[in-house]
Amino acid sequence: MTAPVLVDILPSTGPFCNSSFTVYFYLPTNYQNNPPLSAQAHPVKLPKHKYAAVRRFGGFMDDSNIPTQALALRRSLKGTPWEAPVSAENRGLAYSVAGYNSPFEYENRVNEVMFWFDRA
């Protein structure tokens, strides 16, 4: 298992739409020049963002607590210098989550929800 597992989430915009997910797995340095091949996965370069607003939370990530944590992060940015750049960059929707623990670890789990932006 690699850590972190990073997931970009673009929530659906209507009741009959599906959210879009892109999952990124960290590849250790010794495999980065010649990654293992797969018909279903392919190497990608992450966007070069300069900043991220991040909220850390525990437990297992699921469909109920991820949006709740993203909303809590958005609310915590209200009235700060980062509110406008985050809203402009993400158009109020897109965010990422990162999980750092093996699925077999049950205690002291570390997860993060983040909004990426390029200007402060």
N, C-alpha and C positions, 0 to 999 in steps of 0.2 A: 504494500500500500504506500502510495506517495503522499506527502503532505507538504503544503496544503493542497487540498482539492478546491479549485476556484470555479465558481459557477456564475456566469453572467445571466441575469434574468431580465427579460423584457415582458412585463405583465400584460395580459390581454386587455384590450380596450373596450370590450363588450361582453355581454353574458354568453354569447355563443362562439367566442374566439378562444383559442388556446394561447397560453403563455409560451414564450420562446426561451429555450435554455441552451447555453453553450458551456460545456464542461471542459476544464483545463486540468491536466495532471502534470505535476512537476516531474521533469525528467532529470535524474542525477547527472552531474557534469560529465562523468565518464561515458554517457550514452548520447550526449547532445550532438556530437559531430556525426554520428552514425546511428540514428534512432531505430528501434525495432519497427518493422513495417507491419501494417495492418490494412485490410480492405475497408474497415469501418472507421479508422482513426487516422489522422494525418497531422504532422507538425504544423503549428501556426506560430506567428509572432504576436505577442500581446501588444495592444496599443501603447504608445509611449505617453502615459499620463504623468503629470508632474505631482499631483496631489490626490489624496483620498481622505474623505471624511469617514471615520470608522467608529463602529459601536461593537463592543465585544459582548458576547452572551454565552451562557452555558447550556448544557443539555444536548439532546439530539435535535438536529435541524429537521423541520417538517413543514408541510404546507400551511400549518396554522401559525407557527411562531416566526417564520422568516418574514412574511409581510408585516407582522406586528412589530418586529425589531426594526425593519426598514422605516416604518412610520414613526417609531420612537426616535430614530436617528434624525429623520427629517424634521420632526418637532424640536429636537434639541438644537438644530441649526437656526431656527427662527430668531431673528434679531441679531445674528452674528454676521461678521464680515464674509462668511462662507456661504450664507444662504443664497445670494444672487448667483455666484459662479456655479454652485452645484445645480441650481434650478435651470440655469441657462444651458449647461453642458448636458444634463440628463433629460431635459424637457419634462422633468417631474416624474419620469417613469422608471427608467433603467437603473439597475443597481447590481451589485455582485455580492456573493457570499463566499466565505472561505471556511472550510472545516479542517481542523488540524489533528484530529484523533482517529485512531483505528475504530472501525465499527464495533470492535470487541471490547473497547474501553467504555466503562459505564459511569465512571466517576471523574470529576474534575475536567470535563470536556470543555474545549475552547473553540468557539466559532466567532466569526466576525461578519457583519454586514457593512457594505461600503458603497459610497457614491464617489465616482471618479470625476475629477475636473482638472483643467489646465491652467487656470489663472486665479489669482487670489485677489 
